[in-house]
Amino acid sequence: MLLDRVRTLPAAKPLLGRLRGDARVHLVGGAVRDLLLGGAPLDLDLVVEGDAGEVAAALGGELKAFDRFGTATVVLDGFSYDIAGARRETYAHPGALPDVEPAPLAEDLLRRDFTVNAIALAFSGQLRAAPAALEDLEARRLRVLHDRSFIDDPTRLMRLARYATRLGFEVEPHTRELADAAVAGGALGTVSGPRIGNELRLLAREDDPVGALGGLGDLGLDRAINPGFGIQDEGVARRALVILPDDGRRDRLVLAVAARGVRADQLPALLDSLAFEAEDRDAILIAATRADDVAGALAAASAPSEIAAAVTGAPLELVALAGALGPASQAGEWLDTLRHVRLGIDGGDLLAAGVTEGPAIGRGLRAALAAKLDGRAPGREEELAAALTAAVGTTDQ
């Protein structure tokens, strides 16, 4: 019984004790899809036939206010749940956010993006699904629920790429025809930049972000975002991900690869229009525009100190992308080893040795680090000697 499998989910336990088989409350969407596929979903979304506010309040926990779509978020026992009332949606114009009103669950399922996401499981155990949903799930097929789906909400085009990659599902032929027609008709241009940016960020956070962003190219969506945007060399992207260390950001790296074809004078405005946060924007911009130069500098470097000089101040994502363009061994040496090397001395040691405060301190420390990287300063005394040699005779004040 499917409900028995729900009981084994960590995120379901806080709900089961409080809802007590309430037939109005259903798990819905991706969680039910994944359960039916044999998975164990981490995120649980709920839809309520009736007063969603009453159910949210009954759960206790931290309740965030309902938004214009009648959706609330409840944080309970460390888990976060999105709770919505069953509703129907209408669109004032293509690409608009929907206007909503309460509706039975059967109508709520029909407003969703794809049939395989239009399945609900009541906490009383009843399974309900839109027409063809269970058949499409068994056939591993993605199908929209009506012919205007991509026109009403063109972000579904980007979700089509995301789900096709994540689930490995085929796109139903008529759905592909509708998607191609929507892309050719400029549907994505009716959606705000921040909404497109949000979908891009979700794609980049997939387990296979290269495949997910590559799926945009299969639908022609990358060029709809910008004529130069898209994964143009899958091999470079995958090599860069292999080189990137665990403390790097895979999403930033893959988006930088996709942005490499955008004209440098257009890229800052594009990232701003897609509502990237400043730190993400800067990391993507730097990696996309400086990778070729850093790759050239790394390729010319041989000594460890030369490798370090080639990547001074570079984010991890930039170094990984530069390495994927050719000098993989140098990039890997920096990321795996050299960036972790630390001096045993500091500026205070140079001041105590009589070096005047000022630029000479920095110059001395840089020289000491270069000597340590190259194996010429194995201990603290050698580091200090190298630093003092570099600082001696300076006239800096």
VEXDREN-2710 file (C-alpha; in Angstrom, 1 decimal):
% VEXDREN-2710
k/r/px/py/pz
1/MET/0.0/0.0/0.0
2/LEU/1.4/3.4/-1.0
3/LEU/0.4/5.0/2.2
4/ASP/2.6/2.5/4.1
5/ARG/5.6/3.8/2.1
6/VAL/4.7/7.3/3.0
7/ARG/4.9/6.4/6.6
8/THR/8.5/5.5/6.2
9/LEU/9.4/9.0/4.9
10/PRO/11.1/11.2/7.6
11/ALA/9.2/14.3/6.4
12/ALA/5.9/12.5/6.6
13/LYS/6.1/11.5/10.3
14/PRO/5.2/15.0/11.6
15/LEU/2.2/15.2/9.3
16/LEU/0.8/11.7/10.0
17/GLY/0.4/12.2/13.7
18/ARG/-1.4/15.5/13.3
19/LEU/-3.6/14.9/10.2
20/ARG/-4.9/11.6/11.5
21/GLY/-6.2/10.4/8.1
22/ASP/-7.9/13.7/7.1
23/ALA/-9.4/12.9/3.8
24/ARG/-9.3/16.5/2.7
25/VAL/-5.5/16.6/2.7
26/HIS/-3.4/15.1/-0.1
27/LEU/0.2/14.7/-1.0
28/VAL/0.5/16.0/-4.6
29/GLY/2.8/16.4/-7.5
30/GLY/6.4/15.2/-7.6
31/ALA/6.3/13.5/-4.3
32/VAL/3.6/11.1/-5.4
33/ARG/5.2/10.6/-8.8
34/ASP/8.5/9.7/-7.2
35/LEU/6.8/7.3/-4.7
36/LEU/5.1/5.5/-7.5
37/LEU/8.4/5.2/-9.3
38/GLY/9.9/3.6/-6.1
39/GLY/11.7/6.7/-4.8
40/ALA/11.7/8.3/-1.4
41/PRO/11.0/12.0/-1.8
42/LEU/12.4/14.5/0.6
43/ASP/10.0/17.4/-0.1
44/LEU/6.3/17.0/0.4
45/ASP/3.7/19.4/-1.0
46/LEU/0.1/19.3/0.2
47/VAL/-3.2/20.3/-1.4
48/VAL/-6.3/20.7/0.6
49/GLU/-9.9/20.3/-0.6
50/GLY/-11.4/23.0/1.6
51/ASP/-9.8/25.4/4.0
52/ALA/-6.0/25.2/3.6
53/GLY/-5.5/27.8/6.3
54/GLU/-7.3/25.7/8.8
55/VAL/-5.1/22.7/8.0
56/ALA/-1.9/24.8/8.1
57/ALA/-2.9/26.2/11.5
58/ALA/-3.7/22.8/12.9
59/LEU/-0.2/21.5/12.0
60/GLY/1.4/24.0/14.4
61/GLY/5.0/25.0/13.7
62/GLU/6.1/28.2/12.1
63/LEU/3.5/29.4/9.6
64/LYS/4.4/31.9/6.9
65/ALA/1.6/34.0/5.5
66/PHE/-0.5/32.8/2.6
67/ASP/0.4/34.4/-0.8
68/ARG/-1.8/35.6/-3.6
69/PHE/-2.2/31.9/-4.7
70/GLY/-3.5/30.7/-1.4
71/THR/-0.3/28.9/-0.6
72/ALA/1.5/28.8/2.8
73/THR/4.7/27.3/4.0
74/VAL/4.8/25.6/7.4
75/VAL/8.1/24.6/9.1
76/LEU/7.5/21.7/11.5
77/ASP/10.1/19.6/13.3
78/GLY/12.8/20.8/10.9
79/PHE/10.8/20.0/7.7
80/SER/9.2/22.6/5.4
81/TYR/5.9/22.0/3.7
82/ASP/4.1/24.0/1.0
83/ILE/0.3/23.8/1.6
84/ALA/-2.3/25.1/-0.9
85/GLY/-6.0/25.0/-1.3
86/ALA/-7.3/23.1/-4.4
87/ARG/-7.9/25.7/-7.1
88/ARG/-8.5/26.5/-10.7
89/GLU/-6.4/29.0/-12.6
90/THR/-7.0/31.5/-15.4
91/TYR/-4.5/33.6/-17.2
92/ALA/-5.2/37.2/-18.2
93/HIS/-2.7/37.0/-21.0
94/PRO/0.1/34.6/-22.1
95/GLY/2.9/34.4/-19.6
96/ALA/1.0/36.2/-16.9
97/LEU/0.8/34.9/-13.3
98/PRO/-2.5/33.1/-12.9
99/ASP/-5.6/34.3/-11.2
100/VAL/-6.9/31.6/-8.8
101/GLU/-10.1/30.6/-7.2
102/PRO/-11.1/27.5/-5.1
103/ALA/-12.1/24.4/-7.0
104/PRO/-12.4/20.7/-6.4
105/LEU/-9.3/18.5/-6.4
106/ALA/-10.2/17.1/-9.8
107/GLU/-9.9/20.5/-11.4
108/ASP/-6.8/21.3/-9.4
109/LEU/-5.0/18.3/-10.9
110/LEU/-6.0/19.5/-14.4
111/ARG/-4.2/22.8/-14.0
112/ARG/-0.8/21.3/-13.4
113/ASP/2.1/21.1/-15.8
114/PHE/2.4/17.5/-16.8
115/THR/0.1/14.5/-16.3
116/VAL/2.8/12.6/-14.2
117/ASN/2.7/15.5/-11.7
118/ALA/-1.1/15.5/-11.6
119/ILE/-1.5/12.7/-9.1
120/ALA/-2.7/13.1/-5.5
121/LEU/-2.6/10.7/-2.5
122/ALA/-5.0/11.4/0.3
123/PHE/-3.8/10.8/3.9
124/SER/-6.8/8.4/4.1
125/GLY/-5.1/6.3/1.4
126/GLN/-7.1/7.2/-1.7
127/LEU/-5.1/7.8/-4.9
128/ARG/-6.5/10.3/-7.4
129/ALA/-5.1/11.2/-10.8
130/ALA/-5.8/13.3/-13.9
131/PRO/-6.7/11.3/-17.1
132/ALA/-3.8/9.4/-18.6
133/ALA/-1.5/10.3/-15.6
134/LEU/-0.9/6.8/-14.3
135/GLU/-0.6/5.4/-17.9
136/ASP/2.0/8.1/-18.7
137/LEU/3.9/7.4/-15.6
138/GLU/4.1/3.7/-16.4
139/ALA/5.2/4.5/-19.9
140/ARG/7.7/7.1/-18.6
141/ARG/6.2/9.8/-20.8
142/LEU/5.8/13.6/-20.3
143/ARG/2.5/15.0/-21.6
144/VAL/0.9/18.4/-21.0
145/LEU/-2.7/18.4/-19.8
146/HIS/-4.1/20.9/-22.4
147/ASP/-3.0/22.5/-25.7
148/ARG/-2.5/26.0/-24.2
149/SER/-0.3/24.8/-21.4
150/PHE/3.0/26.3/-22.8
151/ILE/1.2/29.5/-23.9
152/ASP/-0.4/30.1/-20.5
153/ASP/2.8/29.4/-18.6
154/PRO/5.9/29.2/-20.8
155/THR/8.1/28.4/-17.8
156/ARG/6.7/24.9/-18.3
157/LEU/8.9/24.7/-21.4
158/MET/11.9/24.9/-19.1
159/ARG/10.4/22.4/-16.7
160/LEU/9.9/20.1/-19.6
161/ALA/13.7/20.1/-20.1
162/ARG/14.3/19.6/-16.4
163/TYR/12.0/16.7/-15.9
164/ALA/13.0/15.0/-19.2
165/THR/16.6/15.0/-18.0
166/ARG/16.0/14.1/-14.3
167/LEU/13.5/11.4/-14.9
168/GLY/14.8/10.1/-18.3
169/PHE/11.2/10.3/-19.7
170/GLU/10.3/10.7/-23.3
171/VAL/8.3/13.7/-24.4
172/GLU/4.9/12.7/-25.9
173/PRO/4.9/13.6/-29.6
174/HIS/1.9/16.1/-29.5
175/THR/3.5/17.7/-26.4
176/ARG/6.7/18.1/-28.4
177/GLU/4.8/19.7/-31.3
178/LEU/3.2/22.2/-28.8
179/ALA/6.6/23.0/-27.3
180/ASP/8.2/23.6/-30.7
181/ALA/5.3/25.8/-31.7
182/ALA/5.5/27.8/-28.5
183/VAL/9.2/28.3/-28.8
184/ALA/8.9/29.4/-32.4
185/GLY/6.2/31.8/-31.5
186/GLY/8.4/33.5/-28.9
187/ALA/6.4/32.3/-25.9
188/LEU/9.4/32.7/-23.5
189/GLY/9.4/36.4/-24.3
190/THR/6.1/36.8/-22.5
191/VAL/7.6/35.8/-19.2
192/SER/9.5/38.1/-16.8
193/GLY/13.3/37.8/-16.5
194/PRO/13.2/36.8/-12.8
195/ARG/10.9/33.9/-13.5
196/ILE/13.2/32.6/-16.3
197/GLY/16.2/33.1/-14.0
198/ASN/14.5/31.1/-11.3
199/GLU/14.0/28.2/-13.7
200/LEU/17.6/28.4/-14.9
201/ARG/18.8/28.2/-11.3
202/LEU/16.7/25.1/-10.7
203/LEU/18.1/23.5/-13.9
204/ALA/21.6/24.3/-12.7
205/ARG/21.0/22.6/-9.3
206/GLU/19.9/19.3/-10.8
207/ASP/22.0/16.2/-10.2
208/ASP/23.0/16.4/-13.9
209/PRO/23.1/20.1/-14.5
210/VAL/24.9/19.7/-17.8
211/GLY/22.2/17.5/-19.2
212/ALA/19.5/19.7/-17.8
213/LEU/20.9/22.9/-19.4
214/GLY/21.6/20.9/-22.5
215/GLY/17.9/20.1/-22.6
216/LEU/17.2/23.7/-23.2
217/GLY/19.2/23.5/-26.4
218/ASP/17.1/20.5/-27.5
219/LEU/14.1/22.7/-27.3
220/GLY/15.7/25.8/-28.7
221/LEU/15.1/27.6/-25.4
222/ASP/18.8/28.6/-24.8
223/ARG/18.8/30.8/-27.9
224/ALA/15.4/32.2/-26.8
225/ILE/17.1/33.5/-23.6
226/ASN/20.0/35.0/-25.6
227/PRO/21.4/34.1/-29.0
228/GLY/24.8/33.2/-27.5
229/PHE/23.5/31.3/-24.4
230/GLY/23.7/27.6/-24.0
231/ILE/26.0/24.5/-23.5
232/GLN/28.0/24.6/-26.7
233/ASP/30.6/22.1/-25.6
234/GLU/29.3/19.4/-23.3
235/GLY/32.8/17.9/-22.9
236/VAL/34.2/21.2/-21.5
237/ALA/31.3/21.4/-19.0
238/ARG/31.7/17.9/-17.8
239/ARG/35.5/18.1/-17.5
240/ALA/35.1/21.3/-15.5
241/LEU/32.7/19.6/-13.1
242/VAL/35.2/16.8/-12.5
243/ILE/38.0/19.4/-11.8
244/LEU/35.8/21.5/-9.4
245/PRO/36.4/20.6/-5.8
246/ASP/33.6/19.9/-3.3
247/ASP/33.6/23.4/-1.9
248/GLY/33.0/24.9/-5.4
249/ARG/29.5/25.7/-6.7
250/ARG/28.5/23.4/-9.5
251/ASP/25.5/25.6/-10.4
252/ARG/27.6/28.7/-10.9
253/LEU/30.2/26.7/-13.0
254/VAL/27.6/25.2/-15.4
255/LEU/25.9/28.5/-15.8
256/ALA/29.2/30.1/-16.6
257/VAL/29.9/27.5/-19.3
258/ALA/26.5/28.3/-20.8
259/ALA/27.2/32.0/-20.7
260/ARG/30.5/31.8/-22.5
261/GLY/28.9/32.5/-25.9
262/VAL/27.1/35.6/-24.7
263/ARG/28.8/38.8/-25.8
264/ALA/30.8/40.2/-23.0
265/ASP/29.1/43.6/-23.2
266/GLN/25.7/41.9/-23.0
267/LEU/26.3/39.4/-20.2
268/PRO/26.1/41.7/-17.2
269/ALA/22.7/43.1/-18.3
270/LEU/21.5/39.5/-19.1
271/LEU/22.4/38.3/-15.6
272/ASP/20.8/41.3/-14.0
273/SER/17.6/40.8/-16.0
274/LEU/17.5/37.2/-14.8
275/ALA/17.6/38.4/-11.2
276/PHE/20.8/36.7/-10.1
277/GLU/22.0/37.6/-6.6
278/ALA/25.1/39.8/-6.7
279/GLU/27.5/37.1/-5.5
280/ASP/26.2/34.5/-8.0
281/ARG/26.2/37.1/-10.8
282/ASP/29.8/38.1/-10.2
283/ALA/31.1/34.5/-10.0
284/ILE/29.3/33.5/-13.3
285/LEU/30.4/36.7/-15.1
286/ILE/34.1/36.3/-14.0
287/ALA/34.3/32.6/-14.9
288/ALA/32.5/33.1/-18.3
289/THR/34.6/36.0/-19.4
290/ARG/38.1/35.3/-18.0
291/ALA/38.4/31.5/-18.5
292/ASP/40.3/31.7/-21.7
293/ASP/42.9/34.2/-20.3
294/VAL/43.4/32.1/-17.1
295/ALA/43.7/28.9/-19.2
296/GLY/46.5/30.6/-21.2
297/ALA/48.3/31.7/-18.1
298/LEU/48.0/28.2/-16.5
299/ALA/49.2/26.5/-19.7
300/ALA/52.4/28.7/-19.6
301/ALA/53.0/27.9/-15.9
302/SER/55.3/25.2/-14.7
303/ALA/56.6/25.9/-11.2
304/PRO/54.0/25.8/-8.4
305/SER/54.5/29.5/-7.7
306/GLU/53.8/30.3/-11.4
307/ILE/50.6/28.3/-11.2
308/ALA/49.6/30.3/-8.1
309/ALA/50.4/33.6/-9.8
310/ALA/48.3/32.6/-12.8
311/VAL/45.1/32.2/-10.7
312/THR/45.6/34.9/-8.0
313/GLY/42.2/35.9/-6.8
314/ALA/40.3/33.6/-9.1
315/PRO/37.1/31.9/-7.9
316/LEU/37.2/28.1/-7.8
317/GLU/34.7/27.9/-10.7
318/LEU/36.9/30.0/-12.9
319/VAL/40.0/27.8/-12.2
320/ALA/38.0/24.7/-12.9
321/LEU/36.6/26.1/-16.2
322/ALA/40.1/27.3/-17.3
323/GLY/41.4/23.8/-16.5
324/ALA/38.7/22.2/-18.6
325/LEU/39.9/24.3/-21.6
326/GLY/43.3/22.6/-21.6
327/PRO/45.6/22.9/-18.5
328/ALA/43.8/20.4/-16.4
329/SER/46.8/19.3/-14.4
330/GLN/47.8/22.8/-13.4
331/ALA/44.3/23.7/-12.4
332/GLY/43.9/20.5/-10.5
333/GLU/47.2/21.1/-8.7
334/TRP/46.1/24.5/-7.6
335/LEU/42.6/23.4/-6.5
336/ASP/43.7/20.1/-4.8
337/THR/47.0/21.2/-3.1
338/LEU/48.5/24.6/-3.7
339/ARG/45.6/26.8/-2.6
340/HIS/45.8/25.1/0.9
341/VAL/49.5/26.0/1.5
342/ARG/49.9/28.5/4.3
343/LEU/52.9/30.4/5.6
344/GLY/54.3/29.9/9.1
345/ILE/55.1/33.6/9.3
346/ASP/53.1/36.8/9.1
347/GLY/53.5/40.5/8.8
348/GLY/54.3/40.8/12.5
349/ASP/57.4/38.7/12.1
350/LEU/58.7/41.0/9.4
351/LEU/58.0/44.1/11.5
352/ALA/59.9/42.5/14.4
353/ALA/62.8/41.9/12.0
354/GLY/62.9/45.6/11.2
355/VAL/61.0/45.8/7.9
356/THR/59.2/49.2/7.7
357/GLU/55.4/48.9/7.7
358/GLY/54.0/49.4/4.1
359/PRO/54.1/47.6/0.8
360/ALA/57.3/45.9/1.6
361/ILE/55.5/43.6/4.0
362/GLY/53.2/42.3/1.4
363/ARG/56.0/41.9/-1.1
364/GLY/58.0/39.9/1.4
365/LEU/55.1/37.6/2.3
366/ARG/54.4/37.0/-1.4
367/ALA/58.0/36.0/-1.9
368/ALA/58.0/33.7/1.1
369/LEU/54.9/32.0/-0.2
370/ALA/56.4/31.5/-3.7
371/ALA/59.5/30.0/-2.1
372/LYS/57.4/27.7/0.0
373/LEU/55.3/26.6/-2.9
374/ASP/58.5/25.8/-5.0
375/GLY/60.1/23.9/-2.1
376/ARG/62.8/26.5/-1.4
377/ALA/61.4/27.3/2.1
378/PRO/60.5/24.1/3.9
379/GLY/60.5/25.7/7.3
380/ARG/59.7/28.9/9.2
381/GLU/63.3/30.1/9.1
382/GLU/63.6/29.7/5.4
383/GLU/60.3/31.5/4.9
384/LEU/61.5/34.5/7.0
385/ALA/64.8/34.6/5.1
386/ALA/63.0/34.7/1.7
387/ALA/60.6/37.4/2.9
388/LEU/63.5/39.6/4.3
389/THR/65.5/39.2/1.1
390/ALA/62.5/40.4/-1.0
391/ALA/62.0/43.4/1.4
392/VAL/65.6/44.4/1.8
393/GLY/66.6/47.7/0.2
394/THR/63.1/48.9/-0.4
395/THR/62.5/52.6/-0.1
396/ASP/58.7/52.2/0.5
397/GLN/57.5/54.2/3.5
END
